[in-house]
Amino acid sequence: MKKFLLLILASALALSALSAQDSGTYAIKVSAPNGAPALSLATLAVKNPENYTFVAADTISAEFANNNADFIIAPINAGAKLYKMGKSTYKLAAVVTWGNLYFASQKKNFKLKDIKKTELTLFGENTINSSIALAALEKNKIKAKSVSYLAGAANTQALLLSDADSIVLTAEPALSAARMKNPKIISYALNDLYKKATGFDGFAQAGLFVRSETVEKNPQAVADFLVQAEESCKKCSSTLSEVVSAAVELKILPNAKIAESAIPNCAIRFVKAKEAKAQVETAANIDIKQYGGTLPADDFYFGK
């Protein structure tokens, strides 16, 4: 009888623990690259910074292998490739950024057609971003005289500032930081060209990925967090001052002036994965090797 009562008590405690985990007491852990994608969750992170890890953009793939975070923000192609290879159990829960890339120059009266006459400097050779940039230009009948590459947006930002004749692809917030130093810089959003080419408002760039284990053990916590994440993304356009304050406090961006300029140009928008599938596939088909050679399988997309 005593053993039976102990068994009942142990079962009750286990059920209670599971209930507590799934009722909002479970602390969601998030990893994100320190930059534009992190802005999507800034108003959440500033309230519980101990639950958020911001890493260098070029190391975010390691977070999938670590398998510690409940959610990871990362380039969609990176998450898709790892999932396809069986090296990740993280599924795409939502697309949160839709392209923060810009063609820019100090040239007086700079127009996109000027790209036809000179060298265009992109960042990230053999990446989905550079592939989309070149494809969007081509679809709009703009072909650069020649193309060169630098490592990252900070590098093309430096060239933009140092060479008055250069035309570069850079990204927010690097563009806003450059414009603070030289207000004469003229820029054009890649998204405008992409929309003319595809009909879509921006391309599926960074996603919010959820760990399968967390979904299995804490489905309510996952559902609650996704609601909060959507609200956080909305604030990037509806409550800019709150996001600016959070971004500066978390050191995602260096100061409020750059934040106020950059955030509206980062195309942050929460779209559930299955609703964004067509847009993910459109971007993937531009350079399918960046997605592992095939489109993501249906089970890569989390949700209903």
Secondary structure, DSSP 4 states (H G I P E B T S, - for coil): -HHHHHHHHHHHHHHHHHHHIIIIIS---EEEETTGGGGGGHHHHTT-GGGEEEE-GGGTHHHHHHT--SEEEEEHHHHHHHHHTTS--EEEEEEEE---EEEEE-STT--GGGGGGSEEEEESTTSHHHHHHHHHHHHTT---SEEEEESSHHHHHHHHHH-TT-EEEEETTHHHHHHHH-TT-EEEEHHHHHHHHHS-SS---EEEEEEHHHHHH-HHHHHHHHHHHHHHHHHHHH-HHHHHHHHHHTTSSS-HHHHHHHGGGS-EEEEEGGGGHHHHHHHHHHSGGGGTTSPPPGGGB---
